C-alpha cells in the first residue's frame, strides 16, 4: 500500500484508540456506543463507520397483538464520537502565496492573521495549480486525477482522470461527516459540478447536495459576478440582487453562513457543523465594494510597482520567519515588463487594477472574519477546528499582459489595449466591469516563487499559505510549520481530528483508499521540525508536470505562458519539455537548477513521476487547451439542430442551450402583442460582458416602445444592432437569420432581421465571439436574468420580462 495511505489497521486503532496512537487525546475512533436509554427517543449512538449509511439497527422493542402489551423502540440518533469538533474549512480563490499580510504580503488580512496567531502557519502546503482540480482533491483526500479532475471541467475529456466526475467509490468528506452525524454545508464557489450536468434537468448527484452537503448556497462554475452571480440555494437559482442595489455576494454569503450556524446551534446545540466556506474571491472578476476600494487605494500599497512589491514582500517573509534565512528571491522573468520600463498611462491603470484586487482580498477576508467571529459569539470557538487555506492555486495571470476590464476577453483570446481600458477606469471593480489585473501582478503576488496559476511544476503555481487553529489541541500558538503537505492531506486531518474512520463502503460501493496524509502530527510542538510524513507527490496540469520526493523536485520548464491564449500547436507532450531539478530542502524557492549537474538524480525522479502518473490516472498526458475546450462531451444538446421553447424559461447554462457560436443559425419567434403594445426580452444568452438578445425595446418616456431589436454584444467591446418597427397588437413572426462567413473561431457574417416575412434590417459583423459566452450568465426565454446585453442604446433593467405572449421560439442551427 502507498506510503501516503492511511494504513494503520482498523483493529489496532479500535483496540488502543486515537489517544494511544497519537499521544494528543483526540476523539477515540471506531468504538460504537449508545448514550441514553436504549430505544428511547433521546438515545444517541456513534457508529463504527465501516458502512455508510450504517445498517439499520434491529428493532429492540416488543410487539404483541395489542399496543397496550407491546413496547416501542426507537433507533438511536447517530452522532460523532465524543469530543469531535465543529469544522470551519475556508479556502479563497486565486490568491497568491505572498498576497496576504499573514504570509508577508502588504494587503491587510486580519482574519487569517487571527487564525495563524491562535494556531499554526503552514508555509510548505501545495495545491494542484488550478481551481476545480484543487477543490476536488480537497473534499475527497485523493489526487485530482484520481477523482476525474485532471483539468477544469470546462475542458474535460473522456478519460478517467479528466472526465470531471468524482467517482462514487471515492466519497467526499461531506458524505463521511454527514453520515456520522455532522450538519454539513457548502457556501460559495462550486466548480465541481460537471458543466454538462449543471442545468435544471440534472442529474444532481454531482451537485453539493448530492455529494454529502445538506445545504448549498453559492454559484456554479469557475467564476461569477459578485454583483449579479449565478446563485443557487441547493439546486434552485435565486436572484436576491434584483432590486437590491449594493448587494454583494461576499457579504451575503457571510450573512447566510452566520445565520446557518446560529440556527443550527439554537435548534440542535450538540450537533457539530462542518461548514465548507469557499468564496469566489480573489478569482476574477475583482468585485469589492466601493468602500473597500477607497480604503485600500488610500493606503498606496502598489504605487511603487510590481518589482518593488516583490522586494517588500520577500523582506517581510524573512522578518516573519515565513521564509528561512537561506531562501533566495527568484529572478524576475524576461517575459514580463519591468515596472520602470512603463509609461505613466500604463502605471496609472495597473495601480488601479492592483488597488481593486487588494480591496477584494481585504474585503473577502473581512467577511470571513465575520464568520469566524460568529463562531466565537455562539460560544463555539474553543470547540471548532478552523482551517484557512489562502487560495486554491497561485495568483492568476489570466488577465493577460495588460489586464482587462472583462475576463472573457482573455478566454476568447482578445487583448484589450491600455488606452481602451481607460473607458472602464472610473468603474473598475463595479458591476460595469468583470476585471482582472495584469499578469505581472500575479507573479508578484506569488513572491518569492516562480510562475503562477496553471503551472504545477513551480511553487508559484502551487504554494498556498495555510493557517490552522483549534484551541486546546493546537497549543503552539503562532508557530510555523515547514513540512511538505498537499491539499489531499486535509481530509485525513479532519478524520483523525474527529475520530471518524474512512468507510469501507458508501451506499454499497467499496471505497478506494485516501491518498493523503494527516497533518495532525505537526500540531505537537515536539514535532515542529519533524520530517514530513507526506514524502512523495506528483504534480501535473495541461502537460506541465513535476514530482516531489523527500525534499527533491524535478519539474518541467513551462512551454506555454498562462497569460497567453495561443492557437499555436504545443510541443510534443513527452519529448518537447526541458526538465529542471531542485533540492527544495536547501533551496525552498526553486532558485538553483541542478539538472545539468545531477542527471542521474533527475532521471530517477522522472521515472518516479511516470510511475505515479500511471497509478493515479494522469495518463494520457495532454498539453492542448483550445481544442480541449471545444471537444465533444456528454450533452443534452448533442446532435440536435432544432430547439423549440414557449412561455418563460430561465437560468439554462450554455451546456444545455442552443450553441450559436461559430456557425450559421436562425431564430424564429411567434409572439402575440396585447392592446397597448409590449416590451421585453424574447430570447437571450449572455449579458453585459458578451452575448445576444432578441427583444422589444423599452423606449424612453413612452417613445420608441415595442421596437423589434436584435443586439449582438461582442465582449463589451462592440455592440451591433438590427432594428425593426414597433409591433402593433396581434400575432407576429420575428426571424433573425445569421449566415456565417465560414468555418473558424470568431468568424463574422451577415444577419437579417425580418418581421412577418418582410426584411427590416440587414447588418454585418467582422467578428463574433469565438470560444465562450460569460459562464456566469444563462440562456433565457421571456425574460433576462442577471445582466442585460444592452449598455446605452436600448438599455433595460433585468429581468425585463416580455409583456406579450410567446407562442413559440425556434432555433435552427446550421454549419
Number of C-alpha atoms within 10 A of each C-alpha: 7 11 13 19 17 18 11 9 8 16 10 10 18 15 13 12 20 21 15 13 14 13 10 15 14 23 21 24 29 23 16 12 13 16 13 13 11 17 18 13 14 13 16 21 20 22 26 21 24 17 19 21 18 16 9 8 9 8 12 13 12 11 14 9 7 7 10 8 9 12 12 13 16 15 18 21 15 18 23 25 24 13 15 25 27 23 22 20 19 21 26 26 26 28 28 34 32 34 26 25 18 29 32 24 25 20 22 20 23 18 22 29 21 17 24 24 19 20 25 24 27 23 22 21 22 30 28 36 32 28 27 27 28 29 25 30 29 25 20 28 30 28 30 32 29 25 27 28 31 32 27 25 25 22 21 24 21 13 15 21 24 25 23 32 20 26 15 19 17 20 27 24 24 27 23 25 26 23 22 24 20 25 22 25 25 24 23 25 27 24 23 26 24 24 25 20 20 22 20 15 10 13 13 17 15 20 22 27 19 16 21 23 25 17 18 23 25 30 26 26 21 21 24 27 27 29 25 20 24 24 26 16 13 21 21 11 18 17 15 14 18 16 11 10 8 12 16 20 28 24 18 17 21 24 15 16 24 19 14 15 21 17 12 16 17 10 10 11 12 10 16 25 22 23 24 22 23 24 27 28 30 28 26 27 28 31 34 29 22 15 11 19 23 13 14 22 19 10 12 11 16 22 17 13 20 24 17 14 21 24 15 15 24 25 17 20 23 17 13 14 15 23 23 15 10 10 19 18 18 16 10 18 12 7 9 14 15 14 16 12 9 13 9 10 11 17 19 14 21 24 22 21 26 25 28 27 29 28 28 27 27 26 25 25 23 20 20 28 20 18 23 22 16 20 20 14 11 14 12 18 19 15 19 22 24 22 24 25 24 27 33 31 34 37 34 33 25 28 29 26 21 21 29 29 30 26 25 27 28 19 19 18 16 17 16 19 13 17 10 12 16 16 11 16 15 10 14 27 30 22 21 18 22 25 28 31 30 24 23 28 28 28 29 30 27 30 30 29 30 22 29 36 30 29 31 32 30 29 28 32 30 33 31 33 24 26 29 24 27 24 16 10 18 21 16 19 19 18 19 22 22 21 23 24 25 25 27 28 27 24 26 26 18 23 20 21 25 24 24 26 22 27 18 16 20 22 13 12 14 15 18 17 19 22 22 29 25 23 22 21 18 22 22 16 16 10 14 16 12 14 14 19 18 22 17 21 21 24 27 26 24 20 24 24 24 24 25 23 18 16 18 22 24 29 30 22 17 20 16 16 16 19 23 18 18 14 11 9 9 15 14 12 16 12 7 12 17 12 19 21 26 23 20 19 15 14 17 23 23 27 19 16 16 16 18 11 10 12 13 11 14 22 15 11 21 20 12 19 25 15 13 18 20 12 12 20 20 29 17 13 17 17 19 18 18 16 11 15 17 13 13 13 18 14 13 16 16 13 7 11 14 15 14 13 16 17 16 15 14 18 22 19 23 23 23 20 17 22 18 18 19 23 22 21 22 19 20 20 23 18 21 20 20 15 10 8 18 23 22 25 27 32 25 26 30 29 27 23 26 27 27 25 25 28 26 29 25 21 16 10 7 8 10 14 20 23 22 23 24 25 19 26 25 22 25 22 13 10 18 14 22 20 18 19 15 17 20 16 14 12 16 16 17 23 24 22 19 23 17 24 17 14 12 12 15 18 18 23 19 15 22 18 27 21 19 12 11 11 14 15 18 16 14 17 16 10 16 21 24 18 18 19 25 25 20 23 29 26 25 23 26 27 23 32 29 23 25 27 28 24 16 7 10 19 14 19 16 17 19 20 19 23 18 23 18 21 14 16 22 17 21 17 19 15 12
